[in-house]
Amino acid sequence: MSIKPCAEAPSVDAHERVELFRLVLLQRLFEDRVMTLYRQGRVPGSVYTGRGQEAVAAGAGLALGPDDIVAPLNRELACHFARGATTADVFRNFFGKATSPTFGRDGNLHFGAPERGVFPLVSMLGDLVPLVAGAALAFKRRGERRVAMTFLGEGAFSVGDTHEGLNLAAVWQVPAVFVIQANRYSYSTPVARQMVNTNIAQRIYGGWSIPAERVDGTDALAVLDTVRAAVERARNGNGPQAVEALSVRMHGHAAHDDARYMPEGMREEFAESYDPVERLAARLALDGFAPDAIQAMREAALAEVDAGLAEAEQAPAPDPATLEDGVYAAPPF
């Protein structure tokens, strides 16, 4: 393996580096486990993973302040963990348990946590862009130093809501940050067959005059450094910001997709040099962390996944008598 360590980033201190490693490990190990459970027929619905994109979810999640809000999609599991979700929370949602964040009404990452400033995932790509622009507008009108963030991929740029939301954010000059997970595909469509100019940061700046920059999405330190700077610019009254994080989707679009449309060897070559988990581990080694210390972090993350799964398996199933709860308004109307 010729793994390339993360680049040095003086703005990211040792504590943050360890936390980043915990987050990317948690996402990788959790998703590996839930993929196994899916193949065993124990997970209803489907599974969407962010393998190869963990650094973006972790770095962007850590870039936010405690009063900010974020609207993740289905490849940002580490962002949920950064905002305080536990592995048991997420496993319960995958299993459809009564004590899950959605009370067994939905699965995978279709959940939010208002108390932690997390908006629930909306499956219709692009819908979260105007939603986050509206939240940021509320912050601006109330004079609050808060930021709203969401994620989107290449496919969202074929949806009108994305363009309308970006336009509103630019016109209103709201404190919003848009993080683009540029993983080279929209489901099975290569990005070059979807848009002529594949430099999305350039398109965002040219189309809406929103400051936008590209970052290596496999380098967790670079993502945190870049997104944090964008968040602070937005917080300080400089309007919306965008960051395009470049990576590769190491799985298919979802568990049912074998990604045979991707060039042979592409994912394997990427993993050998740019796996975001191993790049960060290599950086920690260069920073002076002993091999035993790095291995202990891996084992601690695995134990966290194991404990969350054991807890979720014991959780009760939803009671059919509660089926209409939350569907109809309770009187008085």
NORPE-V518259 format. One record per run of one state. SS is the DSSP state (A for helix, B for strand, O for the rest). FROM is the first residue (numbers start at 1). TO is the last residue. If there is no record, write none. Layout:
<<SS FROM TO> <SS FROM TO>>
This chain:
<<O 1 13> <A 14 39> <O 40 53> <A 54 63> <O 64 68> <B 69 71> <O 72 76> <A 77 82> <O 83 86> <A 87 95> <O 96 96> <B 97 97> <O 98 112> <B 113 113> <A 114 116> <O 117 117> <B 118 118> <O 119 126> <A 127 141> <O 142 147> <B 148 153> <A 154 158> <O 159 159> <A 160 172> <O 173 175> <B 176 182> <O 183 184> <B 185 186> <O 187 188> <B 189 190> <A 191 193> <O 194 199> <A 200 208> <O 209 210> <B 211 216> <O 217 219> <A 220 235> <O 236 240> <B 241 246> <O 247 265> <A 266 274> <O 275 275> <A 276 286> <O 287 290> <A 291 313> <O 314 316> <B 317 317> <O 318 319> <A 320 322> <O 323 333>>
